[in-house]
């Protein structure tokens, strides 16, 4: 689903499908929040991570695993 298409009624439908009781006065706010989150995720998906290693090789405060010793 395109985030621009998410309407308050669709947000209510998705909440119900997930088993969540979403009060009617929250439908618009939830739809707006979901659209905003989707726009942020879309930007992250466009980033080129290139040679960024996976987080499994990250050592906080230590040297890089591929650094010469």
LODO-920066 format. One record per residue: chain; residue in one letter; residue number from 1; x, y, z of N, C-alpha, C, O, CB in turn. Coordinates in pm, whole numbers. Last residue first. Glycine has a CB too. Example, Ala and Ser with C-alpha at 12.3 -4.5 7.8 and 13.67 -1.06 7.14 Angstrom:
<rs>
{unit = A | code = S | pos = 2 | n.x = 1285 | n.y = -225 | n.z = 708 | ca.x = 1367 | ca.y = -106 | ca.z = 714 | c.x = 1290 | c.y = 3 | c.z = 787 | o.x = 1341 | o.y = 114 | o.z = 804 | cb.x = 1408 | cb.y = -60 | cb.z = 572}
{unit = A | code = A | pos = 1 | n.x = 1319 | n.y = -569 | n.z = 780 | ca.x = 1230 | ca.y = -450 | ca.z = 780 | c.x = 1320 | c.y = -330 | c.z = 780 | o.x = 1424 | o.y = -332 | o.z = 846 | cb.x = 1131 | cb.y = -447 | cb.z = 905}
</rs>
This chain:
<rs>
{unit = A | code = X | pos = 69 | n.x = 4663 | n.y = -519 | n.z = 1277 | ca.x = 4702 | ca.y = -520 | ca.z = 1418 | c.x = 4851 | c.y = -511 | c.z = 1429 | o.x = 4905 | o.y = -510 | o.z = 1540 | cb.x = 4652 | cb.y = -646 | cb.z = 1489}
{unit = A | code = X | pos = 68 | n.x = 4439 | n.y = -358 | n.z = 1056 | ca.x = 4569 | ca.y = -425 | ca.z = 1077 | c.x = 4609 | c.y = -413 | c.z = 1223 | o.x = 4590 | o.y = -309 | o.z = 1285 | cb.x = 4680 | cb.y = -364 | cb.z = 985}
{unit = A | code = X | pos = 67 | n.x = 4089 | n.y = -417 | n.z = 1066 | ca.x = 4203 | ca.y = -327 | ca.z = 1085 | c.x = 4331 | c.y = -407 | c.z = 1111 | o.x = 4329 | o.y = -511 | o.z = 1179 | cb.x = 4176 | cb.y = -229 | cb.z = 1203}
{unit = A | code = X | pos = 66 | n.x = 3862 | n.y = -562 | n.z = 1055 | ca.x = 3952 | ca.y = -576 | ca.z = 941 | c.x = 4074 | c.y = -485 | c.z = 953 | o.x = 4155 | o.y = -476 | o.z = 860 | cb.x = 3877 | cb.y = -545 | cb.z = 813}
{unit = A | code = X | pos = 65 | n.x = 3722 | n.y = -496 | n.z = 1285 | ca.x = 3772 | ca.y = -632 | ca.z = 1273 | c.x = 3871 | c.y = -648 | c.z = 1157 | o.x = 3954 | o.y = -739 | o.z = 1160 | cb.x = 3657 | cb.y = -728 | cb.z = 1254}
{unit = A | code = X | pos = 64 | n.x = 3818 | n.y = -184 | n.z = 1429 | ca.x = 3744 | ca.y = -255 | ca.z = 1325 | c.x = 3804 | c.y = -394 | c.z = 1310 | o.x = 3926 | o.y = -410 | o.z = 1321 | cb.x = 3748 | cb.y = -178 | cb.z = 1189}
{unit = A | code = X | pos = 63 | n.x = 3849 | n.y = -167 | n.z = 1786 | ca.x = 3898 | ca.y = -150 | ca.z = 1650 | c.x = 3811 | c.y = -227 | c.z = 1553 | o.x = 3740 | o.y = -322 | o.z = 1590 | cb.x = 4044 | cb.y = -194 | cb.z = 1639}
{unit = A | code = X | pos = 62 | n.x = 3586 | n.y = -51 | n.z = 2005 | ca.x = 3704 | ca.y = -130 | ca.z = 1968 | c.x = 3748 | c.y = -99 | c.z = 1827 | o.x = 3689 | o.y = -16 | o.z = 1758 | cb.x = 3676 | cb.y = -278 | cb.z = 1982}
{unit = A | code = X | pos = 61 | n.x = 3352 | n.y = 81 | n.z = 2054 | ca.x = 3471 | ca.y = 122 | ca.z = 2128 | c.x = 3596 | c.y = 45 | c.z = 2091 | o.x = 3703 | o.y = 75 | o.z = 2143 | cb.x = 3447 | cb.y = 107 | cb.z = 2273}
{unit = A | code = X | pos = 60 | n.x = 3170 | n.y = -191 | n.z = 1941 | ca.x = 3162 | ca.y = -59 | ca.z = 2004 | c.x = 3290 | c.y = -32 | c.z = 2082 | o.x = 3331 | o.y = -112 | o.z = 2166 | cb.x = 3039 | cb.y = -49 | cb.z = 2097}
{unit = A | code = X | pos = 59 | n.x = 3206 | n.y = -344 | n.z = 1652 | ca.x = 3256 | ca.y = -357 | ca.z = 1789 | c.x = 3260 | c.y = -218 | c.z = 1851 | o.x = 3345 | o.y = -137 | o.z = 1816 | cb.x = 3398 | cb.y = -425 | cb.z = 1793}
{unit = A | code = X | pos = 58 | n.x = 3030 | n.y = -507 | n.z = 1396 | ca.x = 3054 | ca.y = -382 | ca.z = 1469 | c.x = 3099 | c.y = -412 | c.z = 1611 | o.x = 3040 | o.y = -494 | o.z = 1680 | cb.x = 2928 | cb.y = -295 | cb.z = 1471}
{unit = A | code = X | pos = 57 | n.x = 2952 | n.y = -731 | n.z = 1265 | ca.x = 3096 | ca.y = -708 | ca.z = 1274 | c.x = 3130 | c.y = -581 | c.z = 1350 | o.x = 3248 | o.y = -550 | o.z = 1367 | cb.x = 3156 | cb.y = -703 | cb.z = 1136}
{unit = A | code = X | pos = 56 | n.x = 2677 | n.y = -722 | n.z = 1263 | ca.x = 2740 | ca.y = -833 | ca.z = 1336 | c.x = 2891 | c.y = -812 | c.z = 1350 | o.x = 2951 | o.y = -870 | o.z = 1440 | cb.x = 2712 | cb.y = -965 | cb.z = 1265}
{unit = A | code = X | pos = 55 | n.x = 2588 | n.y = -524 | n.z = 1091 | ca.x = 2608 | ca.y = -490 | ca.z = 1232 | c.x = 2675 | c.y = -600 | c.z = 1312 | o.x = 2726 | o.y = -573 | o.z = 1420 | cb.x = 2477 | cb.y = -457 | cb.z = 1295}
{unit = A | code = X | pos = 54 | n.x = 2778 | n.y = -542 | n.z = 784 | ca.x = 2661 | ca.y = -571 | ca.z = 866 | c.x = 2691 | c.y = -545 | c.z = 1013 | o.x = 2807 | o.y = -545 | o.z = 1055 | cb.x = 2616 | cb.y = -718 | cb.z = 846}
{unit = A | code = X | pos = 53 | n.x = 2959 | n.y = -257 | n.z = 646 | ca.x = 2951 | ca.y = -395 | ca.z = 694 | c.x = 2824 | c.y = -418 | c.z = 776 | o.x = 2769 | o.y = -323 | o.z = 831 | cb.x = 3074 | cb.y = -431 | cb.z = 777}
{unit = A | code = X | pos = 52 | n.x = 2915 | n.y = -74 | n.z = 356 | ca.x = 2890 | ca.y = -73 | ca.z = 500 | c.x = 2876 | c.y = -217 | c.z = 549 | o.x = 2790 | o.y = -291 | o.z = 501 | cb.x = 2762 | cb.y = 9 | cb.z = 534}
{unit = A | code = X | pos = 51 | n.x = 2964 | n.y = -23 | n.z = 92 | ca.x = 3044 | ca.y = -126 | ca.z = 159 | c.x = 3025 | c.y = -127 | c.z = 310 | o.x = 3112 | o.y = -175 | o.z = 383 | cb.x = 3190 | cb.y = -106 | cb.z = 127}
{unit = A | code = X | pos = 50 | n.x = 2650 | n.y = 103 | n.z = 25 | ca.x = 2778 | ca.y = 64 | ca.z = -32 | c.x = 2844 | c.y = -50 | c.z = 42 | o.x = 2790 | o.y = -159 | o.z = 52 | cb.x = 2870 | cb.y = 180 | cb.z = -35}
{unit = A | code = X | pos = 49 | n.x = 2416 | n.y = 217 | n.z = 89 | ca.x = 2500 | ca.y = 178 | ca.z = 202 | c.x = 2635 | c.y = 125 | c.z = 155 | o.x = 2725 | o.y = 105 | o.z = 237 | cb.x = 2430 | cb.y = 74 | cb.z = 287}
{unit = A | code = X | pos = 48 | n.x = 2235 | n.y = 465 | n.z = -29 | ca.x = 2330 | ca.y = 367 | ca.z = -78 | c.x = 2426 | c.y = 336 | c.z = 36 | o.x = 2507 | o.y = 420 | o.z = 75 | cb.x = 2407 | cb.y = 419 | cb.z = -205}
{unit = A | code = X | pos = 47 | n.x = 1888 | n.y = 520 | n.z = 40 | ca.x = 2029 | ca.y = 541 | ca.z = 72 | c.x = 2115 | c.y = 428 | c.z = 15 | o.x = 2074 | o.y = 312 | o.z = 12 | cb.x = 2048 | cb.y = 551 | cb.z = 222}
{unit = A | code = X | pos = 46 | n.x = 1624 | n.y = 453 | n.z = 3 | ca.x = 1694 | ca.y = 513 | ca.z = -110 | c.x = 1844 | c.y = 531 | c.z = -85 | o.x = 1919 | o.y = 555 | o.z = -180 | cb.x = 1633 | cb.y = 646 | cb.z = -143}
{unit = A | code = X | pos = 45 | n.x = 1533 | n.y = 371 | n.z = 248 | ca.x = 1547 | ca.y = 270 | ca.z = 143 | c.x = 1623 | c.y = 323 | c.z = 23 | o.x = 1682 | o.y = 244 | o.z = -52 | cb.x = 1410 | cb.y = 221 | cb.z = 99}
{unit = A | code = X | pos = 44 | n.x = 1511 | n.y = 614 | n.z = 381 | ca.x = 1615 | ca.y = 519 | ca.z = 421 | c.x = 1639 | c.y = 413 | c.z = 315 | o.x = 1752 | o.y = 370 | o.z = 293 | cb.x = 1577 | cb.y = 452 | cb.z = 552}
{unit = A | code = X | pos = 43 | n.x = 1285 | n.y = 716 | n.z = 251 | ca.x = 1414 | ca.y = 785 | ca.z = 239 | c.x = 1527 | c.y = 690 | c.z = 274 | o.x = 1629 | o.y = 687 | o.z = 205 | cb.x = 1419 | cb.y = 911 | cb.z = 329}
{unit = A | code = X | pos = 42 | n.x = 1092 | n.y = 533 | n.z = 339 | ca.x = 1120 | ca.y = 545 | ca.z = 195 | c.x = 1253 | c.y = 615 | c.z = 172 | o.x = 1327 | o.y = 576 | o.z = 81 | cb.x = 1007 | cb.y = 623 | cb.z = 126}
{unit = A | code = X | pos = 41 | n.x = 1086 | n.y = 588 | n.z = 611 | ca.x = 1137 | ca.y = 459 | ca.z = 566 | c.x = 1172 | c.y = 464 | c.z = 417 | o.x = 1272 | o.y = 406 | o.z = 375 | cb.x = 1034 | cb.y = 346 | cb.z = 593}
{unit = A | code = X | pos = 40 | n.x = 960 | n.y = 838 | n.z = 597 | ca.x = 1095 | ca.y = 827 | ca.z = 653 | c.x = 1159 | c.y = 696 | c.z = 606 | o.x = 1276 | o.y = 696 | o.z = 566 | cb.x = 1091 | cb.y = 833 | cb.z = 808}
{unit = A | code = X | pos = 39 | n.x = 711 | n.y = 768 | n.z = 494 | ca.x = 796 | ca.y = 861 | ca.z = 418 | c.x = 940 | c.y = 855 | c.z = 468 | o.x = 1033 | o.y = 866 | o.z = 388 | cb.x = 743 | cb.y = 1005 | cb.z = 429}
{unit = A | code = X | pos = 38 | n.x = 613 | n.y = 603 | n.z = 696 | ca.x = 640 | ca.y = 546 | ca.z = 565 | c.x = 730 | c.y = 637 | c.z = 483 | o.x = 816 | o.y = 589 | o.z = 409 | cb.x = 510 | cb.y = 519 | cb.z = 490}
{unit = A | code = X | pos = 37 | n.x = 575 | n.y = 793 | n.z = 898 | ca.x = 673 | ca.y = 684 | ca.z = 916 | c.x = 711 | c.y = 623 | c.z = 782 | o.x = 828 | o.y = 594 | o.z = 757 | cb.x = 616 | cb.y = 576 | cb.z = 1009}
{unit = A | code = X | pos = 36 | n.x = 369 | n.y = 943 | n.z = 777 | ca.x = 499 | ca.y = 1005 | ca.z = 810 | c.x = 607 | c.y = 898 | c.z = 826 | o.x = 717 | o.y = 913 | o.z = 773 | cb.x = 489 | cb.y = 1089 | cb.z = 939}
{unit = A | code = X | pos = 35 | n.x = 163 | n.y = 755 | n.z = 761 | ca.x = 215 | ca.y = 818 | ca.z = 639 | c.x = 352 | c.y = 878 | c.z = 663 | o.x = 442 | o.y = 865 | o.z = 580 | cb.x = 117 | cb.y = 926 | cb.z = 587}
{unit = A | code = X | pos = 34 | n.x = 124 | n.y = 706 | n.z = 1035 | ca.x = 168 | ca.y = 597 | ca.z = 947 | c.x = 225 | c.y = 653 | c.z = 817 | o.x = 327 | o.y = 603 | o.z = 767 | cb.x = 51 | cb.y = 501 | cb.z = 917}
{unit = A | code = X | pos = 33 | n.x = 30 | n.y = 957 | n.z = 1115 | ca.x = 155 | ca.y = 904 | ca.z = 1170 | c.x = 211 | c.y = 794 | c.z = 1082 | o.x = 331 | o.y = 789 | o.z = 1057 | cb.x = 133 | cb.y = 852 | cb.z = 1312}
{unit = A | code = X | pos = 32 | n.x = -212 | n.y = 968 | n.z = 972 | ca.x = -107 | ca.y = 1068 | ca.z = 949 | c.x = 28 | c.y = 1019 | c.z = 999 | o.x = 130 | o.y = 1039 | o.z = 932 | cb.x = -144 | cb.y = 1201 | cb.z = 1018}
{unit = A | code = X | pos = 31 | n.x = -349 | n.y = 750 | n.z = 1086 | ca.x = -320 | ca.y = 753 | ca.z = 943 | c.x = -208 | c.y = 851 | c.z = 912 | o.x = -118 | o.y = 820 | o.z = 834 | cb.x = -447 | cb.y = 790 | cb.z = 863}
{unit = A | code = X | pos = 30 | n.x = -368 | n.y = 838 | n.z = 1352 | ca.x = -294 | ca.y = 715 | ca.z = 1321 | c.x = -257 | c.y = 711 | c.z = 1173 | o.x = -146 | o.y = 673 | o.z = 1138 | cb.x = -377 | cb.y = 590 | cb.z = 1359}
{unit = A | code = X | pos = 29 | n.x = -529 | n.y = 1063 | n.z = 1319 | ca.x = -394 | ca.y = 1077 | ca.z = 1374 | c.x = -309 | c.y = 955 | c.z = 1342 | o.x = -191 | o.y = 968 | o.z = 1309 | cb.x = -401 | cb.y = 1097 | cb.z = 1526}
{unit = A | code = X | pos = 28 | n.x = -768 | n.y = 949 | n.z = 1219 | ca.x = -692 | ca.y = 1046 | ca.z = 1140 | c.x = -548 | c.y = 1060 | c.z = 1189 | o.x = -456 | o.y = 1067 | o.z = 1108 | cb.x = -760 | cb.y = 1182 | cb.z = 1143}
{unit = A | code = X | pos = 27 | n.x = -847 | n.y = 774 | n.z = 1438 | ca.x = -823 | ca.y = 726 | ca.z = 1301 | c.x = -735 | c.y = 821 | c.z = 1220 | o.x = -638 | o.y = 777 | o.z = 1159 | cb.x = -956 | cb.y = 706 | cb.z = 1230}
{unit = A | code = X | pos = 26 | n.x = -919 | n.y = 866 | n.z = 1686 | ca.x = -776 | ca.y = 845 | ca.z = 1663 | c.x = -745 | c.y = 804 | c.z = 1519 | o.x = -628 | o.y = 800 | o.z = 1481 | cb.x = -724 | cb.y = 739 | cb.z = 1757}
{unit = A | code = X | pos = 25 | n.x = -1192 | n.y = 870 | n.z = 1710 | ca.x = -1124 | ca.y = 999 | ca.z = 1713 | c.x = -973 | c.y = 987 | c.z = 1688 | o.x = -906 | o.y = 1088 | o.z = 1670 | cb.x = -1148 | cb.y = 1066 | cb.z = 1848}
{unit = A | code = X | pos = 24 | n.x = -1256 | n.y = 596 | n.z = 1715 | ca.x = -1281 | ca.y = 674 | ca.z = 1595 | c.x = -1206 | c.y = 807 | c.z = 1594 | o.x = -1162 | o.y = 853 | o.z = 1488 | cb.x = -1429 | cb.y = 700 | cb.z = 1580}
{unit = A | code = X | pos = 23 | n.x = -1013 | n.y = 382 | n.z = 1870 | ca.x = -1127 | ca.y = 474 | ca.z = 1879 | c.x = -1137 | c.y = 561 | c.z = 1755 | o.x = -1035 | o.y = 597 | o.z = 1695 | cb.x = -1115 | cb.y = 561 | cb.z = 2005}
{unit = A | code = X | pos = 22 | n.x = -923 | n.y = 66 | n.z = 1793 | ca.x = -883 | ca.y = 204 | ca.z = 1767 | c.x = -1005 | c.y = 294 | c.z = 1771 | o.x = -1093 | o.y = 284 | o.z = 1684 | cb.x = -810 | cb.y = 215 | cb.z = 1630}
{unit = A | code = X | pos = 21 | n.x = -819 | n.y = -220 | n.z = 1909 | ca.x = -939 | ca.y = -139 | ca.z = 1921 | c.x = -898 | c.y = 7 | c.z = 1908 | o.x = -843 | o.y = 65 | o.z = 2002 | cb.x = -1013 | cb.y = -166 | cb.z = 2058}
{unit = A | code = X | pos = 20 | n.x = -657 | n.y = -459 | n.z = 1706 | ca.x = -648 | ca.y = -341 | ca.z = 1792 | c.x = -778 | c.y = -264 | c.z = 1792 | o.x = -840 | o.y = -245 | o.z = 1687 | cb.x = -533 | cb.y = -250 | cb.z = 1747}
{unit = A | code = X | pos = 19 | n.x = -626 | n.y = -665 | n.z = 1529 | ca.x = -686 | ca.y = -694 | ca.z = 1659 | c.x = -679 | c.y = -579 | c.z = 1756 | o.x = -694 | o.y = -598 | o.z = 1877 | cb.x = -620 | cb.y = -813 | cb.z = 1719}
{unit = A | code = X | pos = 18 | n.x = -549 | n.y = -610 | n.z = 1279 | ca.x = -442 | ca.y = -647 | ca.z = 1372 | c.x = -495 | c.y = -677 | c.z = 1511 | o.x = -418 | o.y = -711 | o.z = 1601 | cb.x = -339 | cb.y = -536 | cb.z = 1380}
{unit = A | code = X | pos = 17 | n.x = -790 | n.y = -528 | n.z = 1175 | ca.x = -731 | ca.y = -652 | ca.z = 1123 | c.x = -620 | c.y = -703 | c.z = 1215 | o.x = -600 | o.y = -824 | o.z = 1228 | cb.x = -676 | cb.y = -629 | cb.z = 981}
{unit = A | code = X | pos = 16 | n.x = -814 | n.y = -285 | n.z = 1304 | ca.x = -907 | ca.y = -393 | ca.z = 1336 | c.x = -852 | c.y = -528 | c.z = 1292 | o.x = -865 | o.y = -628 | o.z = 1361 | cb.x = -1044 | cb.y = -368 | cb.z = 1271}
{unit = A | code = X | pos = 15 | n.x = -609 | n.y = -148 | n.z = 1172 | ca.x = -603 | ca.y = -167 | ca.z = 1317 | c.x = -694 | c.y = -282 | c.z = 1359 | o.x = -655 | o.y = -366 | o.z = 1441 | cb.x = -642 | cb.y = -38 | cb.z = 1392}
{unit = A | code = X | pos = 14 | n.x = -706 | n.y = -148 | n.z = 911 | ca.x = -582 | ca.y = -219 | ca.z = 940 | c.x = -567 | c.y = -244 | c.z = 1090 | o.x = -518 | o.y = -349 | o.z = 1131 | cb.x = -462 | cb.y = -141 | cb.z = 888}
{unit = A | code = X | pos = 13 | n.x = -936 | n.y = 14 | n.z = 950 | ca.x = -950 | ca.y = -123 | ca.z = 901 | c.x = -825 | c.y = -206 | c.z = 932 | o.x = -836 | o.y = -321 | o.z = 975 | cb.x = -977 | cb.y = -123 | cb.z = 749}
{unit = A | code = X | pos = 12 | n.x = -821 | n.y = 254 | n.z = 1032 | ca.x = -911 | ca.y = 183 | ca.z = 1123 | c.x = -926 | c.y = 36 | c.z = 1081 | o.x = -929 | o.y = -54 | o.z = 1166 | cb.x = -1049 | cb.y = 251 | cb.z = 1127}
{unit = A | code = X | pos = 11 | n.x = -685 | n.y = 316 | n.z = 799 | ca.x = -609 | ca.y = 296 | ca.z = 922 | c.x = -694 | c.y = 220 | c.z = 1024 | o.x = -643 | o.y = 131 | o.z = 1093 | cb.x = -564 | cb.y = 433 | cb.z = 981}
{unit = A | code = X | pos = 10 | n.x = -902 | n.y = 353 | n.z = 629 | ca.x = -812 | ca.y = 240 | ca.z = 605 | c.x = -727 | c.y = 211 | c.z = 729 | o.x = -698 | o.y = 95 | o.z = 759 | cb.x = -723 | cb.y = 267 | cb.z = 484}
{unit = A | code = X | pos = 9 | n.x = -1007 | n.y = 585 | n.z = 740 | ca.x = -1089 | ca.y = 463 | ca.z = 743 | c.x = -1003 | c.y = 339 | c.z = 716 | o.x = -1029 | o.y = 233 | o.z = 772 | cb.x = -1202 | cb.y = 472 | cb.z = 640}
{unit = A | code = X | pos = 8 | n.x = -794 | n.y = 769 | n.z = 695 | ca.x = -834 | ca.y = 733 | ca.z = 831 | c.x = -917 | c.y = 604 | c.z = 836 | o.x = -899 | o.y = 523 | o.z = 927 | cb.x = -912 | cb.y = 847 | cb.z = 893}
{unit = A | code = X | pos = 7 | n.x = -592 | n.y = 630 | n.z = 428 | ca.x = -693 | ca.y = 721 | ca.z = 479 | c.x = -726 | c.y = 682 | c.z = 623 | o.x = -690 | o.y = 573 | o.z = 667 | cb.x = -821 | cb.y = 717 | cb.z = 389}
{unit = A | code = X | pos = 6 | n.x = -315 | n.y = 602 | n.z = 235 | ca.x = -371 | ca.y = 560 | ca.z = 364 | c.x = -466 | c.y = 667 | c.z = 417 | o.x = -425 | o.y = 779 | o.z = 448 | cb.x = -259 | cb.y = 533 | cb.z = 465}
{unit = A | code = X | pos = 5 | n.x = -188 | n.y = 685 | n.z = 9 | ca.x = -325 | ca.y = 638 | ca.z = -6 | c.x = -391 | c.y = 605 | c.z = 128 | o.x = -512 | o.y = 581 | o.z = 132 | cb.x = -327 | cb.y = 517 | cb.z = -94}
{unit = A | code = X | pos = 4 | n.x = 70 | n.y = 737 | n.z = 70 | ca.x = -13 | ca.y = 852 | ca.z = 35 | c.x = -160 | c.y = 812 | c.z = 25 | o.x = -247 | o.y = 898 | o.z = 33 | cb.x = 33 | cb.y = 913 | cb.z = -98}
{unit = A | code = X | pos = 3 | n.x = 185 | n.y = 486 | n.z = 100 | ca.x = 151 | ca.y = 562 | ca.z = 220 | c.x = 62 | c.y = 681 | c.z = 190 | o.x = -15 | o.y = 723 | o.z = 276 | cb.x = 277 | cb.y = 609 | cb.z = 289}
{unit = A | code = X | pos = 2 | n.x = 59 | n.y = 215 | n.z = -85 | ca.x = 130 | ca.y = 342 | ca.z = -90 | c.x = 86 | c.y = 426 | c.z = 30 | o.x = -33 | o.y = 437 | o.z = 59 | cb.x = 102 | cb.y = 417 | cb.z = -224}
{unit = A | code = X | pos = 1 | n.x = 84 | n.y = -119 | n.z = 0 | ca.x = 0 | ca.y = 0 | ca.z = 0 | c.x = 88 | c.y = 123 | c.z = 0 | o.x = 181 | o.y = 132 | o.z = 79 | cb.x = -95 | cb.y = 1 | cb.z = 121}
</rs>
